[in-house]
C-alpha cells in the first residue's frame, strides 16, 4: 500500500492544513455472486488494496476534491453541491455527500485528497472503497459517528441513487466491517454476519484478466431484472417469496415454465449459490479444504453457465489454475463480465502459482495479467487525527 504518511504530507503541502487520514479497503468475494440483492448470502474478505482519504476543514465555503491518481482537482460550493451524476469520478464522493445531506447533516467546507491502489474496473470494489473512505472522513469531520453497517447502507445508497449502479450491499459492507485474516459470511437480509477465519497458511491470489467490467453496464442491469422476474413468478404462487432467498430449486421445477429461459437460469444460479455460500462458510470454519474447493468450482460453473456472467478469459484463468500446486479453489469473483478470479492457495506455493498462472494466461491470450498475492485485511478505520 501507498505510505499513508506521504498522503498526509502531500495534503498539508497542497492545502496548508493538517488532515485527518482514513482508509477503506477493496474486497474480494470468495463465494456468493449476485445473491446480495436477492437478500441472500455472500462471503467476501477485505483485501490489502485500499483507498486513502485525507481531509481538512476550509473557511471559504468550498468543497475541494483532489485525486492523486488522476492528478485532478474539482471545486464545488458546499452550500450548492450538485445532486445529479455527471459520469466523472467525483460522482462517488459527491454521491456520499448527497446521501449524508439527505440524512439531515450539514455538509461543511473541506479539502479532500484521495489516493487508491484498488485496481479500477477489476471487480475488487474500487468504488465502494472510495465511498466508504469518503463517508468515514466526512462524518468524522462533522463529528457524527455511524456504526459500520449503517455507514455501509448509506454508501450503498450513494451508489444506487446517485451514481446509478444497481449494486447490492456486499461491497460497502465488507469495506466498512472487514476483519484482518477473516472472511465474512453476510446475511444480506438483516445484515447479520459471522466472521470465518482464513487459515494463516492460505493466501488470496487475485488474478486480473485485464478485461474490464462495469456494474453500471447493461449486462449487470439485465441480470438483476431477470432475477427479479423469477422471484415475481414464484411469488404469484407463494406470496411469501419476495426474493429468491426464500425460493427453492423445487419452485423452479414447478413454476420455471412460466419464466423466460434466461430468468430460469439466473434463478437456478442464485438459489443454488445461496446454499453453496452457507456451506462454504462452514467448510472454511472446519478447514475442510476439499469441500471448499469443490464448492468454489461449482460456483464458477454456475456463474459462467447459468448466470452467463463470465467471459472466455476468466473461464480460461480458472481452468489454468486447476492443476497448479497449492490450489484449494478458484473462481471468477465480483460483478462478472471480466475482472478478476480469486484463488485460495497454500501460501508456500503462492509465488510459484502466480508465476505459472500468468505465463499460461499470457501464452493463450497475449495479455499480461496482473496477479496479486493478497491477504484478508482490516475494514475502514481512522489512521490519523488532525491536531
CORVEN-V150090 format. One record per pair of residues at least 24 apart in sequence whose C-alpha atoms are under 7 Angstrom apart, sorted by the first residue. I is the first residue (numbers start at 1). J is the second residue. D is the distance in whole Angstrom. If there is no record, write none. Layout:
BEGIN
i	j	d
I	J	D
I	J	D
END
This chain:
BEGIN
i	j	d
1	49	7
1	117	7
7	54	7
8	54	6
11	54	7
11	113	6
17	56	6
18	56	7
18	386	6
19	54	5
19	55	5
19	56	5
19	386	5
20	54	6
20	55	5
20	56	7
20	384	5
20	385	4
20	386	5
21	53	6
21	54	5
21	55	7
21	382	6
21	383	5
21	384	5
21	385	6
22	52	6
22	53	5
22	54	6
22	133	6
22	137	6
22	381	6
22	382	4
22	383	5
23	50	7
23	51	6
23	52	4
23	53	6
23	133	5
23	380	5
23	381	6
23	382	6
23	383	7
24	50	6
24	51	5
24	52	7
24	129	5
24	132	6
24	133	5
24	175	6
24	176	7
24	379	6
24	380	4
24	381	7
25	49	6
25	50	4
25	51	6
25	129	5
25	175	5
25	379	6
25	380	6
26	50	5
26	118	6
26	124	6
26	125	5
26	126	6
26	129	5
26	175	6
27	124	5
27	125	6
27	171	7
27	174	7
27	175	7
28	124	6
28	333	7
29	333	6
29	334	6
30	333	7
30	342	7
31	277	6
31	296	7
32	273	6
32	274	7
32	277	6
33	334	7
34	270	7
35	270	6
35	274	7
36	168	5
36	169	6
36	170	6
36	188	5
37	168	5
38	243	5
38	244	5
38	245	6
39	188	5
39	189	5
39	243	6
39	245	6
40	187	6
40	188	5
40	189	7
40	245	5
40	274	6
41	185	7
41	186	6
41	187	5
41	188	6
41	274	6
41	277	6
41	278	7
42	185	6
42	186	5
42	187	7
42	277	6
43	183	6
43	184	5
43	185	4
43	186	6
43	277	7
44	174	7
44	183	6
44	184	6
45	174	7
45	178	6
45	182	7
45	183	4
45	184	6
45	376	6
46	174	6
46	175	6
46	178	5
46	376	5
46	377	5
46	378	7
46	379	6
47	374	7
47	375	6
47	376	5
47	377	5
48	374	6
48	375	6
48	376	7
48	377	6
49	117	6
49	118	5
50	116	6
50	117	6
50	118	6
50	129	6
51	115	6
51	116	4
51	117	7
51	118	7
51	129	6
51	130	6
51	133	7
52	114	6
52	115	5
52	116	6
52	133	7
53	112	7
53	113	6
53	114	5
53	115	7
53	133	6
53	134	7
53	137	7
54	112	6
54	113	5
54	114	7
55	110	7
55	111	6
55	112	5
55	113	7
55	137	6
56	110	6
56	111	5
56	112	7
57	109	6
57	110	4
57	111	6
58	109	5
58	110	5
58	111	7
59	109	7
61	109	5
62	109	5
62	110	7
63	109	5
63	110	5
63	111	6
64	110	6
64	111	5
64	112	6
65	111	6
65	112	5
65	113	6
66	112	6
66	113	5
66	114	6
67	113	6
67	114	5
67	115	6
68	113	7
68	114	6
68	115	5
69	115	6
69	116	7
78	107	6
78	108	6
78	109	6
84	162	6
85	162	6
85	163	6
91	163	6
92	127	7
92	130	7
92	131	6
92	163	7
93	131	6
93	134	6
95	158	5
95	159	7
95	162	5
95	163	7
96	131	6
96	135	6
96	155	6
96	158	5
99	154	7
99	158	6
121	212	5
121	213	5
121	214	6
121	339	7
122	208	7
122	212	6
122	213	7
122	339	4
122	340	6
123	333	7
123	334	5
123	335	6
123	339	5
123	340	6
124	334	7
125	171	6
128	171	6
128	172	5
129	175	6
131	155	6
132	172	7
132	175	7
132	176	7
133	380	7
148	176	5
148	177	6
149	173	6
152	176	6
164	216	7
165	215	6
165	216	5
166	221	7
174	379	7
175	379	5
175	380	6
176	379	5
176	380	5
177	379	5
177	380	7
178	377	7
178	378	5
178	379	4
179	377	6
179	378	4
179	379	6
180	376	5
180	377	4
180	378	4
181	375	7
181	376	5
181	377	6
182	376	6
185	281	7
196	281	7
196	284	7
196	285	6
197	285	7
201	346	6
201	347	5
202	344	6
202	345	5
202	346	5
202	347	5
203	344	6
203	345	5
203	346	6
203	347	5
203	350	7
203	373	7
203	374	6
203	375	6
204	342	7
204	343	6
204	344	5
204	345	6
204	373	6
204	374	5
204	375	6
205	342	6
205	343	5
205	344	6
205	345	7
205	350	7
205	371	7
205	372	6
205	373	5
205	374	6
206	340	6
206	341	6
206	342	5
206	343	6
206	371	6
206	372	5
206	373	6
207	340	5
207	341	5
207	342	7
207	369	7
207	370	6
207	371	4
207	372	6
208	339	6
208	340	4
208	341	7
208	369	6
208	370	5
208	371	6
209	313	6
209	314	6
209	338	7
209	339	6
209	340	6
209	369	6
210	339	6
210	369	6
211	338	5
211	339	6
212	338	5
212	339	6
213	336	7
213	337	6
213	338	5
213	339	6
215	335	7
226	262	7
226	263	5
226	266	7
227	263	6
227	266	6
227	267	6
229	263	6
230	259	6
230	263	5
230	264	7
230	267	6
233	258	7
233	259	7
244	271	6
245	271	7
247	271	7
265	306	5
265	307	6
266	306	6
266	307	5
268	306	7
269	302	6
269	303	7
269	306	6
269	307	6
273	299	7
289	328	6
290	328	7
292	329	7
293	328	5
293	329	4
296	329	6
296	330	6
296	331	6
297	329	7
297	330	6
297	331	6
300	331	5
300	332	6
309	336	5
309	337	5
310	336	6
310	337	5
310	338	6
311	337	6
311	338	6
314	338	6
314	341	7
317	361	6
320	357	6
320	360	7
321	357	6
324	353	6
325	349	6
325	353	6
END
